[in-house]
């Protein structure tokens, strides 16, 4: 079979025609992408509007709602009269809202949240500004109370200690332990560390307001202390119930210092407010 050979001039014309066709196709694809991106941006604008999002009831531990994600995003806090109090941005929305509920329960009635999974810091700041300015426009020029200059009520003003993992009393291989089996492990933790706080949750994310306030008190004194999460059933099985029998004290948190039981929430907070807590750890 004989192969047909094109002259150089015809080869050039064919190549140019192919290039033109490819360029036209690329341009069409770009146009489609631009249209799609514009539509998505327009939809994102609508979705970012604070007024279009539902109110989530965060009273009575409603902050644990599955509708409040542990993802980056922006959020707004309303009081029980549904009046906007504060607009915030966070790398973990659920933790920030929970902190506000622990520290300012009287001001926290409802929340609106906008998760932004892949958001950069700039994205979060832009979204936050948009929400704040929307409120300013709707309210006739007023900032949300918690966002006014020099406002310290809503600011994350607590002194935070260094991040430390919680102590684990077991290796996690024994899912159920009796009081007699767990008691020596509790005692070992108390004997080996100067200050140990048995709390619900972790120092970064306490699971109740009482534990939150005790951790804040210890952090505020810049103390080096350990925590044990009584809700960690893998590494501290049954500890929530065993601790109450161990100490003969009915509530959590419990703080131990110098191998002795110092007190629960009420005692620790009262000592802190009176300026007596730091001396108790000497």
N, C-alpha and C positions, 0 to 999 in steps of 0.2 A: 504494500500500500504506500502511495506517495503522499508525503506530508506537504500541506499547503503552506508556503512561506509568504508572509506579508512583507511588502517593501518597507524600509525604514520610516518613510513618511506616514504610511498607513498605521504602522505600529505606534507611532507617536500620537496619532489622532485617536486610536483606540484607547491608549493609556490615559489620555486627557479626558476622554469621555467617561471612562471608569472612575477617574478621580472626581469628576464633577458629580457623578451619581452618588459616590460615597460621601462627598461633602454635603450633598442635599439630604441624604439619609441622616447624617450626623446632626445637621441643623434641625431636622424634624424631631429627632430624638431629644435634642436640647430644648426645643419648644415645649414638648410634652412634659419634660422634667420640670421646666420653669412653671408651667401651668399647675402641675401637681404640687410643687413646693409652695406656690402662692396660695393655693386652696388650703393646704395644710396649715400654713402660717395663719391664714384667716380663721380657720377652725380653732387653732391653738389660742389665738387672741380671745375668741369667744369663750373657750374653756377656761382661760385664766381669769376671767372676770369673777371677782369675789361674789357679786350679787347673784350669779347663776348657780353657785354651789349650795348644797343642802347643809343645814345646821345639824350638828351631831351633839347630842346631849352628853356632857362629860361629868355630870353630877353623880354622886354616889358610886364612884369608881367606874363611871361611864368612859373614863379615859382609856380603859382597857378594850374599848370597842374594836372589832376587826376592821372597822371603817377608817381607823386612824393608823396609817402604815408606819413601819419602821424604815422609812426611806427618806432621801433628801426631798426638800420641798419648802413651801411657804404655808403659813397657817394664820388664822385669826381667832382670837379669844373674845367671847361675849359674856356678859354677866347674865344672871337669871332673868333679867328683863329684856334680854336679847339686844343689849346695847354694846357696840363694839368697844373693847377695852385695849386691845393690843394686837399688832401685826408683827409676826416674827418669821425668821427663816432658820432652817435647821438642816443639819446633815442626817438627823434622825427625828422626824416629826413626833413620833410617839413618846420618845424620851423627854423632849422639850415640853410637850403639853402636860405630861405627867408631873414634871417638876413644878410647873406653874400651879397645878391643882394641889400639890402638896404644900407649896409655900403661900399661895393666895386662894384658898378654897372659896372664900366669900365672893371673889371676883370672877370665878370660873364656872359658868353655867353651860355654855355651848361653844362649839368650835367649828370652823370651816377649814378644810385642808386641801392642798393641791400638791400631790406627789409629783416630783420631777426626777425620775430615776437616773438619768444620765446628765443631770445638771452640773455645770461648772459653778464656781463661786460667783462669776459675773452673771450667769443665768439666774441664780438665786437672788442676787442683789437687784437685778432688773425686775424680776417678778415682785419682790418685796416693795420696791418703789412704786410699781404700778398699782398695787393694792392700797398703799398709803395715800397716794395721790388721788385715787378714785374716791376714797373716803373724804379727803379734804374737799374735793369738788362737790360731793353730795351733801356735806355738812356745812357748806358755806365758809370754808376756810379753816376748820378746826382739825388738828391732828388727833388720832386716837389718844386717850389719856396716857396710856403706857408708853407712847412713842414721843412724848413731849420732851424738849431738851432738859437735861439734868434730872430726869425722872429716874429714881433708883428703885422704885417699887417693883418693877417688872424686870429690871436688869438681872443678868446672871451674876449677882454680886457676891455670892458665897465664895470663900477661899476654898479652892479645890486642892486636895492632896494629890500626890503622884498616883498614877494608875498602878494598882497592884492586884494580882489575881487573888481570888478567895482561897482560903485554906480548904483542902479536901481531907476529910477524916478517913476515907477508905480509898481503895484502888478502883472502885466502881464495879467490882466483880461480884459483890454480894448485895442483891436487890432488896433483901429484907433482913434487918438486924434487930435483935432484942435490946432492951435496956441494958442488960448485963454485958452484952457484947460491945455496945457503943459507948458505955460509960468510961472505960479506960482511955478510949480515943479522944473523948471530950476533955478528960483530965490532962492528957498529954499535950493537947493544943494550948490549954490554959497554963500549964507548967512551963512550956517552952517559949512562950511569948509574953512580953511585958503587958501589952494591952490587946485584948481580943473582944471584938463585938460580934455577937451572934445576931444576925439580922435577917429580914426577909428580902431576898434579892442580893445585889452586889453593891459595892460602894459607888460605882458609876451609875447604876440604875436600881435603887431601892424599890421594892414592890409595895411599900406602904408608907404613909406619911410619918408614922412614928419612927421607922427605921431611917427615913430620909432626914429627919430632924436630928437624930442622934449622930449620924454620919457627918452632918453639917457642923455640929458642935465640935466633934473631934477634929475635923478638917480645919475649922476656924482657929483652933489652938495649935495648928501645925504639928500635931502629934504623929508619931510613927506607930501605926496600929494595924492589926490584922482583922479581917472579917471572915465569918463563916456563914454561908448561905443555908439557912435552915430549910429552904424550899428545894434544894438540890437533892432530889431523891436518888440520883444515880450515885453520887459520891458521899452523900450524907443521909442515907436512908433512915426514914422515921425520925429525923433529928428534931423536927418541929414539935413532936409530942414528947420525945425523950428529954429534951432540954428542960421542959417544964417540971418534969419529975426529978431531973438531976439537980436543979437549983431550988426546987420547991418554990418556984416563982411562976405565976400563971400567964405571963405575957412575954411577947417578943417585941422589941429587941432586949438583949441582956448584955451588959458590959462587965468584963472581968479585968482587973488590974492587979499586978503583983500577986497573981495566983488566988485572988479573992474576988468574990462577987461584989461589984460596986453598986449596981442598980439597973433598973429598967428605964423606959422612956421618961417618965415623970421626974424621977430622981436625977437623972443625967441632965435633963434640960433645966431643971430648977437650979442645980449646982452651977451649970454654965451661966445662967442669967445672973447669979449672985457673984460670979467671979471666983467660985471655989473649986471648979472642976480641975483646973491644971494642977493645983496643989495635991489633989487626990492621986495623981499618977507619979508623984515623986518617989 
